[in-house]
Amino acid sequence: MTTYTTKQGDTWDMISYRLTGSPEQIIPLMQANAQYTETFIFPAGVVLDVPELNSIIDYDTLPPWKRV
């Protein structure tokens, strides 16, 4: 398992997007860091565990305005 060190102002969806290119991997990221699930905006320096995340985006499941 790898880690990610937060930057001031990071949010779960921003971290997911930064790591996978999609905000859709929030759930496994939060499950791996259950002690921080009540955190909405992170301060700098929090070390999060990063499970293996799926970086493949299924564009068919996205709304039309989000498809590239």
C-alpha positions in Angstrom: 0.0 0.0 0.0 1.3 3.4 -0.8 0.7 6.7 1.0 -0.4 10.2 0.1 0.5 13.3 2.1 -2.2 15.9 2.0 -1.8 19.5 1.0 -3.7 22.3 2.7 -7.2 22.4 1.4 -7.3 18.8 -0.1 -10.7 17.1 0.0 -11.5 13.4 -0.6 -12.7 14.0 -4.2 -9.7 16.1 -5.0 -7.3 13.4 -3.7 -9.1 10.7 -5.6 -8.9 12.8 -8.8 -5.3 13.5 -8.3 -4.5 9.9 -7.8 -6.7 8.3 -10.4 -8.0 11.0 -12.7 -11.5 10.5 -11.3 -13.3 11.5 -8.1 -15.1 8.2 -8.3 -12.6 6.3 -6.0 -13.6 8.1 -2.8 -15.1 5.1 -1.1 -12.1 2.8 -1.1 -9.8 5.7 -0.2 -12.1 6.6 2.8 -12.4 3.0 3.9 -8.6 2.7 4.0 -8.5 5.8 6.2 -11.5 5.4 8.4 -10.0 7.6 11.2 -10.4 10.6 8.9 -13.9 10.0 7.5 -15.2 13.0 9.4 -12.6 15.3 7.8 -13.9 17.3 4.9 -11.0 19.7 4.2 -7.6 18.4 5.1 -4.7 20.4 6.6 -1.3 19.9 5.1 0.8 16.9 6.2 -1.8 14.2 6.9 -0.5 10.8 5.7 -3.2 8.7 4.1 -3.0 5.1 3.1 -3.8 4.6 -0.6 -5.2 1.2 -1.5 -4.9 0.0 -5.0 -7.4 2.2 -6.8 -9.0 1.6 -10.2 -7.8 4.4 -12.5 -9.9 3.2 -15.4 -12.9 5.5 -16.0 -16.1 3.9 -17.3 -17.3 6.7 -19.4 -20.6 4.9 -20.2 -21.7 5.4 -16.6 -20.9 9.1 -16.5 -23.6 11.7 -17.3 -23.3 13.1 -20.8 -21.8 16.4 -19.7 -18.9 14.6 -18.0 -17.9 12.4 -20.9 -14.8 13.4 -22.7 
